[in-house]
Amino acid sequence: MNNSSSKEKMISLKNYGIDHDNFHYQESPEELQKATLDLGMGVETSNGTIAVNTGEFTGRSPLDRFIVKDEITKDKVWWGPVNIPFEQDKFKALYDKVIAYLNKKEIYVRDSYACADPEYKLNLRVITEYPWSNMFAYNMFLRPTEEELADFTPEWTVVNAPGFMADAKADGTRQHNFAILNFTEKVVLIGGTGYTGEIKKGIFSALNFILPVYKETLPMHCSANVGKEGDTAIFFGLSGTGKTTLSTDPNRKLIGDDEHGWTSRNTVFNFEGGCYAKVINLSEEQEPEIYGAIKPGAILENVVLDKDGNVDYSDTSITQNTRVSYPIYHIENIQQPSIGKNVKNIFFLTADAFGVLPPISKLTPSQAAYHFISGYTAKVAGTEAGVVEPQPSFSACFGAPFMPLHPTKYADMLSKKMKEAGVNVWLVNTGWTGGPYGVGTRMKLKYTRAMINAALRGDLGLYSYDNYHIHSVFGVAQPRECPGVPTSVLSPRATWNNDENYYTTAFKLANAFRENFKQFESYANEEIRRGGPQRYGF
């Protein structure tokens, strides 16, 4: 067994079925990067950052994510196309196959933990086939001290074998790749895919069950930061809506960029120890903090380099989902530990490619619950095969693929916490203005930042609806003025210069909201149902 030079603890993997000692334990990022390069699995960029290609899969595969149906999960999980059941005996047989495969490999082992709040700490052991997968775990999970490692006992285990291909017919999977959660065995089993996001989302999915069921704590797919006065802001949003970008603010300390828990004490804690940001069209001018975090220790995924090792962030020839992972300490302005108090503002981010939602609007409690359950953004032409015009995309609670319970469970918890904390909730459109995708333009980042900063300062007339215009289709309150933003930008209808086209498109989107919400109507109370679009179109 090869131990990290910083730690001389001997461990055994025999309880996992791994009967050899050909593994590297708790290696440093430098050692793992060197191993990746020596094995020909990556290349270095011009500034020494490692770049890898994740292979066949450059994103998650939701249809290949399963949960073992057992005594713990059978009556609690919201079974269906998001949470697909897997048989216990099939899991055991597949686990044994994966372990037999890893018994023939040189592997990498890391002990780490999730949840920055000590009361919720979840010890993890990550066993990986590839060194860069283990480096990803170093970046993304919280890193124990030497003292903590001395008596470390893992509670959950991630077993990651990208090179193992399942036999779908024999193993019970859909195809050769899989990510399976087993709550009885406390194992996340991943195979057939090198996409590292499956590692972090496996643990996120586990916490999305554990925290609400056993800890009365709301898990959230969100970023969070804290201001100089100690006020915490939460940013919900699907991929591409600006969650990481907008929470990484030089004037506020970053708590975390993707996964958090909101406790009964009105505190918010980061699940992770790092950030996993999209880098499509990344520039130093627009996103200086993220750009500066890409240095040795970070891992770039599926980017294109020129002959001199320079990254072309505009090149999407491999995937639109180009990524970077880095430890949170690569960002200078961070909250330590990653815990915030006194939640004051919540932002729901959406990239509305229809261009009809206001750039910022204030939500009532019922509207907040409705939009949280809906989890709207939009797909634009060219991002997926067959998408030739904007299409609405809904992901309940802004993270449906990771939510084992019914979405209304999380929405009820959020509504309760919002009322108890007296927070302000805002819907922010980081998408299109002046028309839909292909006609209008993307909302300028400087305007979105100005609107969010105004909301955080209390400069949007929070206590007087005289300062707002009520949107005639969606019923949300859009401010008439905002410091640093042209008044014309605040009214989406005014930016179109064609009322008939605007309202036709707005009603089209409103109807898509209603159609999506039908699946939740029998679970939602009347207050939540009133939070949706109230006016029907022509």
Secondary structure per residue as TSV (DSSP state, phi and psi in degrees):
chain	resnum	aa	ss	phi	psi
A	1	M	-	360.0	138.8
A	2	N	E	-102.2	119.4
A	3	N	E	-97.7	150.4
A	4	S	-	-61.9	142.9
A	5	S	T	-65.0	-21.3
A	6	S	T	-83.4	-4.7
A	7	K	-	-153.1	134.2
A	8	E	-	-117.0	31.9
A	9	K	-	-81.5	131.8
A	10	M	-	-92.2	131.1
A	11	I	-	-126.1	161.9
A	12	S	-	-122.9	144.9
A	13	L	-	-109.7	13.0
A	14	K	G	-64.4	-29.8
A	15	N	G	-69.0	-13.2
A	16	Y	G	-93.4	-6.9
A	17	G	T	96.6	0.4
A	18	I	-	-87.8	113.7
A	19	D	-	-106.1	12.9
A	20	H	-	-114.8	169.5
A	21	D	-	-116.0	25.1
A	22	N	-	-87.0	61.6
A	23	F	E	-138.5	155.2
A	24	H	E	-105.5	125.2
A	25	Y	E	-109.6	126.8
A	26	Q	S	56.4	41.8
A	27	E	-	-72.3	154.3
A	28	S	-	-75.7	160.9
A	29	P	H	-56.5	-37.7
A	30	E	H	-63.4	-42.1
A	31	E	H	-67.0	-39.4
A	32	L	H	-71.1	-35.9
A	33	Q	H	-65.9	-42.1
A	34	K	H	-62.2	-43.2
A	35	A	H	-61.9	-39.9
A	36	T	H	-62.0	-44.5
A	37	L	H	-67.2	-42.4
A	38	D	H	-62.4	-32.4
A	39	L	T	-86.1	0.0
A	40	G	T	71.1	25.5
A	41	M	S	-96.1	-2.4
A	42	G	E	-162.5	172.6
A	43	V	E	-133.8	159.8
A	44	E	E	-96.6	140.9
A	45	T	-	-80.1	178.3
A	46	S	T	-63.4	-22.4
A	47	N	T	-104.1	11.4
A	48	G	S	92.0	1.6
A	49	T	-	-76.2	142.0
A	50	I	E	-85.0	142.0
A	51	A	E	-123.7	130.0
A	52	V	E	-125.1	160.1
A	53	N	-	-111.9	124.3
A	54	T	-	-82.0	1.2
A	55	G	T	87.5	-142.0
A	56	E	T	-56.5	-38.0
A	57	F	-	-108.4	122.6
A	58	T	S	-111.4	13.7
A	59	G	S	-161.8	176.0
A	60	R	-	-66.9	159.9
A	61	S	-	-121.4	87.6
A	62	P	G	-58.4	-31.7
A	63	L	G	-75.2	-7.7
A	64	D	G	-114.7	22.7
A	65	R	E	-109.1	124.8
A	66	F	E	-126.9	159.6
A	67	I	E	-127.1	131.3
A	68	V	E	-67.9	128.0
A	69	K	-	-86.7	110.2
A	70	D	S	-140.8	-169.0
A	71	E	T	-62.6	-29.6
A	72	I	T	-75.5	-41.0
A	73	T	T	-100.2	-21.5
A	74	K	T	-57.9	-36.2
A	75	D	T	-104.5	2.0
A	76	K	T	-113.9	-35.4
A	77	V	S	-72.9	143.5
A	78	W	-	-84.9	88.3
A	79	W	B	-71.2	145.3
A	80	G	T	158.1	-153.6
A	81	P	T	-68.4	-19.9
A	82	V	T	-86.3	-47.2
A	83	N	B	-110.8	95.2
A	84	I	E	-91.7	125.4
A	85	P	E	-71.8	148.7
A	86	F	E	-131.9	138.7
A	87	E	-	-74.2	143.2
A	88	Q	H	-61.7	-43.6
A	89	D	H	-69.5	-32.0
A	90	K	H	-67.2	-37.7
A	91	F	H	-63.3	-46.8
A	92	K	H	-59.9	-43.6
A	93	A	H	-64.9	-41.0
A	94	L	H	-70.2	-41.0
A	95	Y	H	-57.2	-45.8
A	96	D	H	-61.2	-36.6
A	97	K	H	-66.5	-43.7
A	98	V	H	-63.5	-43.5
A	99	I	H	-64.0	-40.4
A	100	A	H	-60.5	-38.0
A	101	Y	H	-64.7	-46.5
A	102	L	H	-69.7	-23.4
A	103	N	T	-65.4	-13.9
A	104	K	T	-104.2	7.5
A	105	K	S	-120.0	154.2
A	106	E	-	-80.8	123.5
A	107	I	E	-125.5	175.4
A	108	Y	E	-131.2	134.7
A	109	V	E	-127.5	134.7
A	110	R	E	-137.3	133.1
A	111	D	E	-100.0	130.8
A	112	S	E	-154.3	-170.4
A	113	Y	E	-151.4	163.5
A	114	A	E	-114.7	153.8
A	115	C	-	83.3	109.3
A	116	A	S	-72.9	-22.7
A	117	D	S	-78.8	120.3
A	118	P	G	-55.5	-28.1
A	119	E	G	-66.3	-21.6
A	120	Y	G	-115.6	6.5
A	121	K	-	-53.0	130.7
A	122	L	E	-122.9	108.1
A	123	N	E	-72.2	136.1
A	124	L	E	-126.9	145.2
A	125	R	E	-120.9	127.3
A	126	V	E	-114.1	119.0
A	127	I	E	-111.4	118.5
A	128	T	E	-127.7	150.5
A	129	E	S	-77.5	-35.6
A	130	Y	S	-106.4	145.4
A	131	P	H	-65.9	-36.4
A	132	W	H	-72.5	-24.7
A	133	S	H	-66.5	-37.2
A	134	N	H	-71.3	-35.0
A	135	M	H	-64.9	-37.5
A	136	F	H	-60.1	-42.9
A	137	A	H	-63.5	-37.9
A	138	Y	H	-59.4	-45.3
A	139	N	H	-65.9	-43.5
A	140	M	H	-93.5	-26.4
A	141	F	S	-97.4	167.8
A	142	L	B	-78.1	144.7
A	143	R	-	-102.7	116.8
A	144	P	-	-67.6	152.9
A	145	T	-	-77.3	169.2
A	146	E	H	-58.7	-39.7
A	147	E	H	-65.7	-40.7
A	148	E	H	-66.7	-34.1
A	149	L	H	-71.7	-23.2
A	150	A	H	-60.7	-35.7
A	151	D	T	-125.9	39.4
A	152	F	-	-74.3	129.5
A	153	T	-	-125.6	113.2
A	154	P	-	-69.5	141.3
A	155	E	S	-100.5	-43.9
A	156	W	E	-114.7	152.2
A	157	T	E	-129.1	135.8
A	158	V	E	-107.4	123.8
A	159	V	E	-111.8	117.2
A	160	N	E	-122.8	113.4
A	161	A	E	-132.1	80.4
A	162	P	T	-58.9	-30.4
A	163	G	T	-80.3	-8.6
A	164	F	-	-86.1	125.4
A	165	M	-	-109.3	122.1
A	166	A	-	-72.9	154.7
A	167	D	-	-97.7	102.4
A	168	A	H	-54.3	-44.2
A	169	K	H	-65.7	-42.9
A	170	A	H	-80.3	-34.6
A	171	D	H	-95.2	-11.6
A	172	G	-	86.6	9.0
A	173	T	-	-88.7	174.3
A	174	R	S	-81.2	-40.1
A	175	Q	S	-149.6	-158.1
A	176	H	S	-76.1	-17.8
A	177	N	-	-102.2	156.8
A	178	F	E	-165.1	154.1
A	179	A	E	-140.7	115.8
A	180	I	E	-126.5	130.3
A	181	L	E	-100.9	133.0
A	182	N	E	-125.0	107.3
A	183	F	T	-77.5	-24.0
A	184	T	T	-72.7	-47.7
A	185	E	T	-83.1	-13.4
A	186	K	T	56.8	54.8
A	187	V	E	-133.0	138.2
A	188	V	E	-108.6	117.3
A	189	L	E	-109.5	120.6
A	190	I	E	-126.4	133.1
A	191	G	E	-151.2	157.5
A	192	G	S	77.4	2.4
A	193	T	-	-141.5	135.7
A	194	G	-	-93.5	-2.1
A	195	Y	-	-65.9	116.6
A	196	T	T	-69.3	-24.0
A	197	G	H	-56.6	-25.2
A	198	E	H	-63.7	-30.3
A	199	I	H	-65.8	-54.0
A	200	K	H	-69.2	-38.1
A	201	K	H	-72.1	-23.8
A	202	G	H	-63.2	-46.3
A	203	I	H	-70.8	-37.2
A	204	F	H	-58.5	-45.5
A	205	S	H	-61.7	-40.2
A	206	A	H	-62.1	-45.0
A	207	L	H	-66.6	-29.2
A	208	N	H	-68.3	-14.4
A	209	F	H	-97.9	-48.2
A	210	I	H	-63.0	-47.0
A	211	L	H	-67.4	-48.6
A	212	P	H	-71.9	-33.0
A	213	V	H	-75.3	-41.9
A	214	Y	H	-111.7	-18.3
A	215	K	S	-121.6	0.4
A	216	E	-	52.6	37.1
A	217	T	-	-122.8	137.0
A	218	L	E	-85.7	117.1
A	219	P	E	-83.1	143.3
A	220	M	E	-137.9	136.9
A	221	H	E	-88.0	88.5
A	222	C	E	-157.5	165.5
A	223	S	E	-106.2	166.9
A	224	A	E	-154.3	146.7
A	225	N	E	-143.6	171.3
A	226	V	E	-134.1	139.7
A	227	G	-	-87.9	176.8
A	228	K	T	-66.2	-22.8
A	229	E	T	-90.7	4.7
A	230	G	S	85.9	11.5
A	231	D	-	-87.2	133.9
A	232	T	E	-98.8	138.9
A	233	A	E	-119.9	141.5
A	234	I	E	-117.5	136.5
A	235	F	E	-121.7	108.9
A	236	F	E	-92.2	147.7
A	237	G	E	171.6	148.1
A	238	L	-	-80.0	172.7
A	239	S	T	-56.3	132.7
A	240	G	T	90.4	2.6
A	241	T	S	-95.2	-7.9
A	242	G	S	103.6	18.0
A	243	K	H	-57.6	-51.1
A	244	T	H	-68.8	-45.1
A	245	T	H	-59.7	-47.6
A	246	L	H	-77.8	-24.0
A	247	S	H	-84.2	-17.5
A	248	T	-	-88.9	90.8
A	249	D	-	-123.4	126.4
A	250	P	T	-61.6	-18.5
A	251	N	T	-97.4	-0.6
A	252	R	S	-137.3	146.5
A	253	K	E	-83.4	131.9
A	254	L	E	-76.8	126.5
A	255	I	E	-86.6	-44.6
A	256	G	E	178.7	165.3
A	257	D	S	-111.2	0.1
A	258	D	S	-151.0	-35.7
A	259	E	E	-140.2	124.7
A	260	H	E	-144.4	162.1
A	261	G	E	-119.5	143.8
A	262	W	E	-115.4	114.3
A	263	T	-	-89.9	170.7
A	264	S	T	-69.2	-13.0
A	265	R	T	-88.3	8.3
A	266	N	S	60.3	38.4
A	267	T	E	-113.8	154.4
A	268	V	E	-122.9	129.2
A	269	F	E	-126.6	146.0
A	270	N	E	-76.0	137.8
A	271	F	S	-77.1	-26.1
A	272	E	-	-114.1	175.1
A	273	G	S	-120.1	16.3
A	274	G	E	-158.6	-173.4
A	275	C	E	-128.1	148.6
A	276	Y	E	-133.1	88.4
A	277	A	E	-102.9	145.8
A	278	K	E	-72.9	143.7
A	279	V	-	-121.5	13.2
A	280	I	T	-60.1	126.4
A	281	N	T	59.0	26.6
A	282	L	-	-63.1	139.0
A	283	S	-	-141.0	151.3
A	284	E	T	-65.6	-33.8
A	285	E	T	-68.3	-45.5
A	286	Q	T	-80.0	-38.0
A	287	E	-	-135.2	69.5
A	288	P	H	-63.0	-34.9
A	289	E	H	-67.3	-46.3
A	290	I	H	-66.9	-43.0
A	291	Y	H	-58.8	-42.4
A	292	G	H	-72.0	-20.0
A	293	A	H	-77.9	-11.3
A	294	I	-	-87.5	92.0
A	295	K	S	-150.9	174.9
A	296	P	T	-49.1	130.1
A	297	G	T	111.4	-25.8
A	298	A	-	-83.6	161.3
A	299	I	E	-127.7	117.6
A	300	L	E	-89.3	138.8
A	301	E	E	-120.3	125.7
A	302	N	S	61.5	31.3
A	303	V	-	-92.7	165.6
A	304	V	E	-109.7	131.4
A	305	L	E	-111.8	149.5
A	306	D	-	-86.3	-177.6
A	307	K	T	-64.5	-19.8
A	308	D	T	-96.0	4.5
A	309	G	S	84.9	14.1
A	310	N	-	-86.4	139.2
A	311	V	E	-86.5	132.9
A	312	D	E	-99.9	96.7
A	313	Y	T	-71.2	-11.9
A	314	S	T	-88.6	-9.5
A	315	D	-	-83.2	114.6
A	316	T	-	-112.2	27.1
A	317	S	S	-66.5	-24.6
A	318	I	S	-87.6	-47.5
A	319	T	-	-166.6	155.4
A	320	Q	S	-72.3	-22.2
A	321	N	-	-93.2	49.5
A	322	T	-	-68.9	142.0
A	323	R	E	-138.9	161.8
A	324	V	E	-138.6	137.8
A	325	S	E	-113.5	142.3
A	326	Y	E	-154.2	151.0
A	327	P	E	-64.6	146.8
A	328	I	G	-60.7	-23.9
A	329	Y	G	-72.2	-4.6
A	330	H	G	-70.7	-17.9
A	331	I	S	-92.1	129.2
A	332	E	S	-70.2	-43.4
A	333	N	S	-96.0	79.4
A	334	I	B	-120.3	154.5
A	335	Q	-	-84.9	127.9
A	336	Q	S	-127.8	123.3
A	337	P	S	-66.6	173.2
A	338	S	S	-79.9	65.2
A	339	I	E	-136.2	134.7
A	340	G	E	-121.6	152.7
A	341	K	E	-120.1	168.8
A	342	N	S	59.4	65.2
A	343	V	E	-67.0	124.5
A	344	K	E	-117.7	-32.9
A	345	N	E	-138.2	140.5
A	346	I	E	-123.2	133.3
A	347	F	E	-117.5	124.6
A	348	F	E	-96.3	114.7
A	349	L	E	-96.2	134.0
A	350	T	E	-140.7	137.3
A	351	A	-	-98.1	84.1
A	352	D	-	-76.2	101.6
A	353	A	T	-75.6	-8.3
A	354	F	T	-81.7	-19.2
A	355	G	-	71.9	26.5
A	356	V	-	-111.2	-19.8
A	357	L	S	-79.5	145.5
A	358	P	-	-61.2	153.1
A	359	P	S	-64.4	-28.4
A	360	I	E	-153.3	141.6
A	361	S	E	-150.2	150.9
A	362	K	E	-94.3	136.5
A	363	L	E	-107.1	143.5
A	364	T	-	-75.4	166.6
A	365	P	H	-56.1	-40.3
A	366	S	H	-68.7	-38.9
A	367	Q	H	-65.8	-38.6
A	368	A	H	-61.5	-44.7
A	369	A	H	-64.1	-42.2
A	370	Y	H	-62.7	-47.0
A	371	H	H	-72.1	-29.2
A	372	F	H	-66.4	-46.2
A	373	I	H	-63.8	-37.7
A	374	S	H	-70.5	-47.1
A	375	G	-	58.6	59.4
A	376	Y	E	-87.5	139.9
A	377	T	E	-148.6	-167.1
A	378	A	E	-140.2	147.4
A	379	K	E	-91.5	141.7
A	380	V	-	-107.2	161.9
A	381	A	T	-57.2	135.0
A	382	G	T	94.4	-12.5
A	383	T	S	-79.2	-25.4
A	384	E	S	-138.7	153.5
A	385	A	T	-58.4	132.0
A	386	G	T	89.4	-8.0
A	387	V	-	-88.8	105.7
A	388	V	-	-111.5	-9.8
A	389	E	S	-146.9	165.1
A	390	P	-	-54.8	138.8
A	391	Q	E	-130.6	134.2
A	392	P	E	-67.3	144.2
A	393	S	E	-133.7	124.7
A	394	F	E	-118.9	134.0
A	395	S	-	-137.8	104.5
A	396	A	G	-50.3	135.1
A	397	C	G	61.5	21.9
A	398	F	G	55.8	31.8
A	399	G	-	-178.5	38.7
A	400	A	G	-53.1	-39.0
A	401	P	G	-62.7	-11.9
A	402	F	G	-115.9	8.8
A	403	M	-	-107.6	103.0
A	404	P	-	-70.7	-26.4
A	405	L	S	-91.0	167.9
A	406	H	-	-63.8	138.9
A	407	P	H	-53.9	-33.0
A	408	T	H	-67.5	-21.8
A	409	K	H	-63.3	-45.9
A	410	Y	H	-69.9	-37.7
A	411	A	H	-65.5	-40.2
A	412	D	H	-62.5	-41.9
A	413	M	H	-63.9	-43.1
A	414	L	H	-63.0	-45.7
A	415	S	H	-59.2	-43.8
A	416	K	H	-61.8	-44.5
A	417	K	H	-68.4	-38.0
A	418	M	H	-62.2	-42.8
A	419	K	H	-68.8	-42.3
A	420	E	H	-63.6	-38.6
A	421	A	H	-88.8	-13.3
A	422	G	T	63.8	41.5
A	423	V	-	-81.8	158.5
A	424	N	E	-95.8	136.4
A	425	V	E	-119.2	131.4
A	426	W	E	-125.1	141.3
A	427	L	E	-103.0	121.6
A	428	V	E	-118.7	122.1
A	429	N	E	-94.6	107.1
A	430	T	-	-93.6	10.4
A	431	G	S	-89.9	-121.6
A	432	W	E	-105.4	151.8
A	433	T	E	-136.7	150.9
A	434	G	S	79.3	11.8
A	435	G	S	138.4	170.7
A	436	P	S	-74.7	174.4
A	437	Y	T	-52.5	132.8
A	438	G	T	97.7	-19.2
A	439	V	T	-119.8	-53.9
A	440	G	S	-82.0	-167.5
A	441	T	E	-125.7	158.4
A	442	R	E	-70.1	139.8
A	443	M	-	-56.8	132.5
A	444	K	-	-67.0	134.0
A	445	L	H	-58.8	-37.2
A	446	K	H	-64.7	-31.7
A	447	Y	H	-72.2	-42.7
A	448	T	H	-61.9	-43.6
A	449	R	H	-61.0	-42.0
A	450	A	H	-62.9	-40.3
A	451	M	H	-68.0	-43.1
A	452	I	H	-65.0	-42.4
A	453	N	H	-63.6	-38.0
A	454	A	H	-64.8	-40.4
A	455	A	H	-64.0	-42.8
A	456	L	H	-64.2	-34.7
A	457	R	H	-80.0	-15.1
A	458	G	T	83.9	27.0
A	459	D	-	-96.0	13.4
A	460	L	S	-109.1	25.4
A	461	G	-	62.0	50.1
A	462	L	T	-56.8	-31.7
A	463	Y	T	-102.0	7.3
A	464	S	-	-139.1	114.9
A	465	Y	G	-74.9	-3.1
A	466	D	G	-64.0	-22.9
A	467	N	G	-86.8	7.5
A	468	Y	E	-126.3	155.6
A	469	H	E	-111.5	130.6
A	470	I	E	-84.1	120.3
A	471	H	-	-60.9	128.6
A	472	S	T	-71.8	-14.7
A	473	V	T	-106.5	-49.7
A	474	F	T	-93.6	-11.9
A	475	G	-	73.3	7.4
A	476	V	-	-84.5	156.3
A	477	A	E	-94.8	112.3
A	478	Q	E	-102.9	130.4
A	479	P	E	-66.7	146.5
A	480	R	S	-83.1	-24.3
A	481	E	-	-141.0	150.6
A	482	C	B	-153.7	127.6
A	483	P	T	-56.1	132.3
A	484	G	T	83.2	4.0
A	485	V	B	-129.3	127.8
A	486	P	-	-57.4	136.7
A	487	T	H	-55.9	-35.6
A	488	S	H	-62.3	-29.4
A	489	V	H	-70.2	-28.1
A	490	L	H	-72.1	-20.2
A	491	S	-	-106.1	106.7
A	492	P	H	-61.0	-36.1
A	493	R	H	-61.4	-42.0
A	494	A	H	-65.5	-29.5
A	495	T	H	-74.3	-16.7
A	496	W	H	-80.7	-33.4
A	497	N	S	61.3	25.3
A	498	N	-	-157.7	93.6
A	499	D	H	-61.6	-40.6
A	500	E	H	-63.4	-45.9
A	501	N	H	-64.6	-39.3
A	502	Y	H	-61.8	-51.5
A	503	Y	H	-69.2	-33.9
A	504	T	H	-59.2	-43.7
A	505	T	H	-71.1	-38.8
A	506	A	H	-63.4	-42.5
A	507	F	H	-66.9	-34.7
A	508	K	H	-60.8	-44.6
A	509	L	H	-69.1	-40.3
A	510	A	H	-59.7	-41.0
A	511	N	H	-66.0	-34.3
A	512	A	H	-65.8	-39.0
A	513	F	H	-58.0	-48.2
A	514	R	H	-63.6	-41.7
A	515	E	H	-63.8	-42.8
A	516	N	H	-64.0	-37.1
A	517	F	H	-75.5	-12.9
A	518	K	G	-55.3	-34.1
A	519	Q	G	-68.4	-15.9
A	520	F	G	-109.2	-8.4
A	521	E	T	-59.2	-38.4
A	522	S	T	-71.5	-16.5
A	523	Y	T	-99.3	-22.0
A	524	A	S	-90.7	142.7
A	525	N	-	-79.3	173.5
A	526	E	H	-62.6	-36.9
A	527	E	H	-59.5	-45.3
A	528	I	H	-66.6	-41.6
A	529	R	H	-61.7	-32.8
A	530	R	T	-71.2	-9.9
A	531	G	T	-79.9	-7.6
A	532	G	S	-88.2	-177.9
A	533	P	-	-57.5	132.8
A	534	Q	-	-104.4	-16.8
A	535	R	-	-105.9	132.6
A	536	Y	-	-94.4	147.2
A	537	G	-	-94.3	-170.9
A	538	F	-	-107.1	360.0
